[in-house]
């Protein structure tokens, strides 16, 4: 019984750590180029903030060789990009509306946010 409780408790701790303590790296972008490293299940940075009307060049550098990381999809922008391993791949975006533009891999294990502010 104690063992079961301990397992339950460690699961809770793990979940708390995963969702609340693992701080997303946020980056306010004033320059027009952002390099995003794709590795270990996260985009770094995974939160990018830009201003409306700002065109930004995102350069994805995929280090994770697993097929999970091979694509990045900007659903709201209708864009999808293949990411070769260790080869910087760039995409230019200029969202026309404010809001949160999510980008993710096919299985949505990797998730990032491009926030467009006024
Ligand atoms: Cu994936």
Boltz pocket constraint, residues with backbone or C-beta under 6 A from the ligand:
constraints:
  - pocket:
      binder: B
      contacts: [[A, 67], [A, 68], [A, 69], [A, 105], [A, 106], [A, 107], [A, 108], [A, 109], [A, 110]]
      max_distance: 6.0
